[in-house]
């Protein structure tokens, strides 16, 4: 049984200001919650129907059994899938590490960010640095599209100008008029900046970029690539 106050609180977490205040976010669906159970994140509460296949793995978490109708009332999904978890936002400090670090300058679309997070996980990029104006990674649509990859990355929101001013490794930026990325050799430690869907990398950030790279258009007529698609191609070249 779930109370009206619990329903109201869970639904309130659809807004960023409430997630920030409570330091909690929502994760939904069997696949995502299974990934969550394998992560180091702390689960505040689990609401599950008796059909949830991993219910026996939830002993360490507070759990409330609910009906399908109750799940529908608290879910952000049109077709909820057996379980919803309330998760604590990690307060862990970033660990300094090498490798390729991805930087997002004002990426606005939740679907794009979710896909980018999955691509980082695929290519072994463990640190994602986002501008403060980039869409919140705990937005419900981001959580769904990122799947369990969200729980594996170190994601930080920072003032990019302040952050980049202290970087002593090469800083690459994705541009339409940059050097063709194909066939280049990249350092093992570097930053790659991807810009806004409509406007690209902002002028205030471009001054920190040491190398401009691009993806060659091979006979196509489209003006540009979706930022998530472009990120995937570039990470393949940087991380190979």
Secondary structure, 3 states (H helix, E strand, C coil): CCCHHHHHHHHHCCCHHHHHHHCEEEEECHHHHHHHHCCCCCEEEEEECCCCCCHHHCCCCCEEECCHHHHHHHCCCCCCCCEEEEEECCCCCCCCCCCEEEEECCCCCHHHHHHHHHHHHHHCCCEEEEECCCCCCCCHHHHHHHHHHHHCCEEEEECHHHHHCCCCCEEEEEEEEEEECCCCCCCCCEEEEECECCCECCHHHHCCCCEEEECCCCCCCCCCCCHHHHHHHHHHHHHC
